[in-house]
Amino acid sequence: MTSGPGLNTDILDLSSRMIDSGVLEDEPNRITNELSEIGDGVALVESFSHMVLVRTSDGLVAFDSSAAMTGNRVVRAMRSWSGEPVNTLVYTHGHVDHIGGSRSLRADAAERGDAPIRVVAQENLAVRVARYQRTNGYNQAINLRQFGGLPPSLARDDSRMANSFVPADTLLPTVEYRQELTEQIGGLTFEHHHALGETDDHTWTWIPKHRMITAGDHLTWVFPNCGNPQKVQRYPLEWAQSLRAMAAKEAELLVPAHGLPIVGRERIAGVLDVVAQVLEQLVDDVLAAMNTGATLDDIVGSVTVAPEALALPFLRPIYDEPEFVINNIWRLYGGWWDGNPETLKPATRSAVAAEVVSLAGGADTLADRALALVESDTATDQDLRVACQLVEYAVAADPDSMRNHEVRMAVYTRRRKAERSLMAKGVFGAAVAESEIAVRGEATLKPTRITLSPED
């Protein structure tokens, strides 16, 4: 039994116009929890993350389950389109916004009396979940900081910290594969491919009947999330290679886990090629500099991505950004030391801060200079970076000074405003909130960009 909306070309037309024109008409990463049918027997629920649905004669195949707090709404949207059981759930990777909503799918199947859902994933996904369980508090804290701008001190006291980062009733894989898995489900062929990229457990799937690829987070309508400063290693060159493997399929429909679906073989190939080129060029430029003996500081100051690329609707650096990816490339190929001898075994920050404050004639001198730098009408990016270092020395040398914390709030408020990426805004916002707590006993900072409300 099926019912609900018919083919929705609006979402496809919007995607095509923005890609073809290079002009951003609307925010492509939408969290509506609404379903659009984007092909014959293919539907997309736009959420955080999306759920992609493919109808087969043996029931639905779902790609990702959204987050725990959006799972119920995603399932309701699915049921507005189809009353068929979910035969198989494919995880594109093990981030919690992709697997956390599976408990809602489990509950839906149990309520309907359906058979247990098959869960397909690359074999590293279960390893990832086990690692999340070992680092539960850390991951709770960094996600609150990344998405809400909360400092670790407040995050530790937040009621959400009592929860499990991965819900205990999350569906775990029942079918695992290593490199490739081809399976027949209800008359359709599904070719699952492992790829390194944002994670080491990523799956993208080719569905020949629909000439369709489910891309997961390999394409998200923002700059590739390949440098997140608070997360584990990412793989830019392998990411680019997987994009080129997708392009070789000559798909007519590509559906990401965030952002808009893309239609048309040439359009899909063009987008994949641009993103792959950006990642490949970053790797080439960083390695070329490393091979000359450059330090990480040298490389961060010299390697860039063309501004016209960053202006494209599907490459805006509003989540991750090139500078963070450069740092991650260095970590991947060169280790954690940045090439500066004084950072190999550095003095404690408080010891350096005390010395700098002594030389400057007091912490107030550093705080005053930091404030002057950020309040200048001609402040440059380097001025803002220097101001942050100066105020950190001032606070480290005199952490009980309310004025130092007030200056720190002003400095990082200005720095946060100047940044585009959510990751930078989150970290700098956490610094604002941390000093606000020291001054006022509470933090009033609003979340940075993505806000997920509790389930209704």
N, C-alpha and C positions, 0 to 999 in steps of 0.2 A: 504494500500500500504506500503510495506517495501522494504528496500534496504540497501546497505552499507556493512560493514565488517561482516565476518562470525566469528565463534567461535575462540577466541584467547586463546590458551593454554599457550602461553609464560608467561603471567602474573601469571597464576596459577602454572606453573612449577617453576618459580622463588620463589614464596611464599613457596611452598612445600620444595624445596631444602634448603632454609634458615632456616626454622623451623626444618627440620629433621637433618640438620648438625649443627645447632647452629652457623653458620658462616654467617656474613653479607656480601653478594656479591654485593648488590646495595642498594641505598637509597630507602626504601619502601614507604616513604611519598613523592610522586612525584606530581608536579603540571603541568601536560602536557596539560590539557583541551582536551584530546583525549579519544575516546570511545573504549572500548573493550567489545565484546560479551563474557560473561563468563559462559553462560548456554543457554539452549533452551528458547529463549524469555526473557533472562536476560542480562542486559548490565550495565557497569560501566563507568562513565566519571570521570577520575582522575583529581581532582581540589582541591580547598581549600574552602569548603570541597567538597568531591565527590558528584555526583548525581548517585543514583542507580535507574535503570529502569526495570520494569516488564511489559511484554506485556499481555494484557487480551483481550477478545472479545469485551469489551466496551471501549477500548483505553488503554493508558499507565497509570501505577501507578508509580509515581516518589517519591523517598525518598530523601528529602532535595533538595535544589536549588542552593547550593554553595553561594558564597559571592556576594555582589552587583557588585563589579568590575570584577568578572569572570562570572557572570550570562549569558551575551550574548554569550560568547564562549561556555559555557556549553550547551546552547540551540542549537547552531549551530551543536555541536557534536551530540546531540540527534537527530536532523533532518537528519544527515547523515546516521542514522540507521533506523529511522522510520518516516513516515509521518502521523502516527495516532495521534489523539488529546490526550492531557493529561486529563485523567478522574479525577484523584485524586493525590494530593500532600500530602505526609505524612511528617511531621516534626519530626525528631528524638529528637530535643530539640531546644530551642530558641536562641542559640548563633547566632550572626549575620553572621558568615560564613556559616550557614546552612539555614537561612531564607532570607538573603538579596537579593539573586539572583531571588527570586520569582517574582519580578517586570518584569524580562525578560520573564518568563513563561507567565505572564499576558499579556504582549505586544504581544508575539507570538500567544497566543490564540485569541486575539482581531484582529490581522492582518489576521488570517486564518478564522475568523468568527466562531470559535469553541465556545461551551457553556462555561460558567464560570467554573473554576477549583474548585472542592471540595478540601478543606484543612482540614486535620485531625491532631489533636494534643492533647496532654494531657492538662487538664484544667489549669495547672499552667503556660502554655506558654504565654497566654494573659496577665497574671499578670506580668510575666517577662518583656514583651514588655512595659507595662505601667511603670514599674520601670526604664527601660532604658530611657524612655522619661523624667522621673523626674531627672535622673542623667546623662543627655546627655554629659555635659562638662567633668564630671569626667571620664566617660567611654572613651571618645575621648582621653583624656590625658593619661590614663593608657595604652590604646592600642598603642598609639604612643611610649610611653616609653618601653612597653614590646616588641614590634616588631621592633622599630626603634632606641631605645636607646636615645630618646629625653627627655630632662628634662621638668618638668611641666611648667617652665617659658617660654620655647620656644614653647611648645605645645599650650599654650594659644594664642600665636600669629600665629600659623600655620594656613594656609588657610583651611585646612581640618576641623578645629574646627568649621567652620561656617556650616558644614553639620550636618545632623541628624545622630546619631550613628546607629539607625535603620531607613532606608529610609522610607519616608512618604508613598510611594506607595507599601510597603511590603504587601503581601497577609496575612491576618489574618485568624485564624481558623474559619471554618464554621461548623465543627463537633468536639465537645470536648468530652473527656471521662475522667473518674477518675482513675480506676484501670485496667480494661481490656475492650477491645472492639473487638468483632469478626464481620467481615462484609464480604459479598460476592460482588465481583466486577468482572464482565465479566467472570463468571465461576470459579474464583479462590477464595479461602478462605484466608483472612488476619487476623491474631490474633495479636492485638496490646497490649503490656504489659507496664504498667507504672513501672518505676524503679528510685529510688534515686541513685545518683552517682555523676558524675561531676556536674549535675544540679538536681533541684527538679522537673523537667518537662520532664524527659527523657522517650522516647518510643523505645522499641525494638520490632521487628515484626517477627513472625513465619509464613512462607508460606508453608503449608504442601505439595502442589503439587510439589514444587521444593525442598522440604526438605532443606529449606533455611531460614537463619536468617539475617535480616538487623540489625546491632548492634549499629549503630550510633557511638558515642564517647566512648562507653563502652570498645572498643578495638581499639587502635589507632597506634599500632606498636611503641609506646614509653612508658615510665613509666606513669602510670595513672595520669591524670591531676586532682589530688585530693588534692592539697595543695596550689594552686596558691595564692601567698601572697597579691595580689592586688584585688582579687575577693571574692565573697560571699561564704558562707559555702558549703563544699562538704561532701559526705557521704561514707566513705570507706567501712564500714561493709555492708551496704545495696548494695553498688556496687558489692562487692564480692558475695552476695546472688543472685543478678541478673545474674551474670556470671554462677553460678551453675544452676540457672533455665534454662538458655540457653543451657547448656551442657546436661540437662535432655531431651531436645528435640531430641537429637541424629541427629543433622543436618549434611548434607553432603556438604553444602556450607554456609559459613559465610562471609558477606560482611560488612566491617566497613565503617565509613564515612571518615576516614583517613587511609592510609596504604593499604596493599594488601589484596585481598580476600583470604580466606583459604578454601581448599577443603579436604574432607575426615573426616569421623565421629571421628575416633580416634585422628587424628591430631588436629581437632577443640577442642575436649574435653580436650586434653592435654594442649593446649595453655590456654584455659579458666581456667583450674585448677591451672596452675602455677600463673597466674595473681591474681586469687582469693586468693590463699595461701599467696602471698606476702602482699596483703591488710589485710587479716585476721591476719597475724602474726604481722604486724605493730600495728594494733589496740590492739591485745592481749598484746604486749610488753609495749606499752604506758600505757594502763590501769593498768597493773600489777605494773608498777613503780608509777603511780599516787596513787594506793591503799596503797603504803608504805609511802606516804607523800613526794615523790620526787618533786622537782621543775621542771619547764619546762627546765631550763638550765641543770639540771641533766640528764633529759631524752634525750634532743638533743645530749648530749655528750656520751650517752651510747647505745641508740637504733640504730641499723643498719639493713640494708638488705644485704644478702649474695652477695658478689661480683660476683659470678658465675651467679646469677639471673640477676643482672644488665648488664651482658655481653650478654644476649640473644638478638637476633635481634629484638624482639618485646617488650623488657623491658628496653631499654637504657634510662637513665635519661637525655635526651637532650632537653626536654621541661619543664616538672616539675621534681621534685626530692624528694627522701625520706625525707630529712630534712624539707621541706616545708609541706609534708603530716603529719609529726609528729606534727608540729605546729598546723595544722588544726584539727587533732584529739584532741589535748589539748583544742582548742577553742570549739569543739563540745561537749566534755564531762566535761570540767572544767571552761569554761568562758574565759574572756580576760586577767585576771590577771595571771602572770606567777609564783606566789608563793614566789617571793622575796619581802620582806616587803618594801624595798626602792623604788620599782617601783609602789607601790599601789597609792601613791600620790607624785610623784617625783618632785624635783625642776626642773625649766626650764633647757633645755640643755645649754643655754647661760650662766646661772648662774653657773652650774657645770663646764662648760668649762673655765670660768674666774678663778674659784678656782684652777682647775688642772693646768692651765697655770701659775698661780702665784706660785704654789708649785714647778713646774718644772723649773721656772726661765725664762719663756717666751714662746711664741707660736713657735718661731723658734726651740727651743729645741725639742718640740713634733714633729714638721714637720721633723726635721733632723732624729729623731729616726724612724719615720714612713718610711722615704725614705731608711734608712739603712736596715730596716727589709725586704722591698720588693726587694732590690737590692742584698741581700745576695744569694749566690749560694745554700745555704742550707735552704732557707726559707721554713717553713712548712705552712700548712693550718692555724694553729693557729697564726703564725707570720703574715700572711696576714690579718687575722681578727683583730688582735691587731693594725696593721698599719692603718687600716681603722678607728678604733675608735680614735687613736691618731690624725690623720690628721683632723678628724671631729671636735675634740676639738680645734685644732689650728685654723681652719677656722671659727668656731663659735665664738672664742674669738677675732679674728682679720679678719673679712670677707673682708676687703679692701686690704689685703696683696696679691699682685700678686704672690709672691713666694709661699705663702701657697697654692694658687690655682694651681700653677705649680706642686707642690709636690702632691697635691690631684689628679691631672690628672695622674701623674706617678703611684701613688698607685692604683687607680682604673683601670688603663690600665692593670697593672700587675694582679690585682684581677680578672678582666674580662677574661683575657687570661687563667687563671687557672680554670675557671668554665666550666661545661659541659652544664648546663641547660640554655635554652633560657631565662627563667624568670630571673635568676640571672644575666646573661650577659646583659639583657635589663636594669635592675635597675643600675648595676654598670656602664654600658655605659652611662646612663643618667647623672651619677655623673661626668664622664669625660667631657661630653658635657657641663654641667652646668659650670664647672670651666674653660673650654676652652672659653666659652662666656665671662666670667669675665676677662680673660687674653687677648683674641684676638678679642672679639666682635662678634664671630661667632663660630658655631660648625661644624666640618668637619667629625665627626664620621659616619661610614657607618652602615646601618642596621645590626642587629645581624645574623639572619639566614633566615627568611622567608621574601621574597620580592615579592609583588604583583604589577605588572606594570599596568598602566592605560589601560582601555579597548580600543581596536582598533575599 
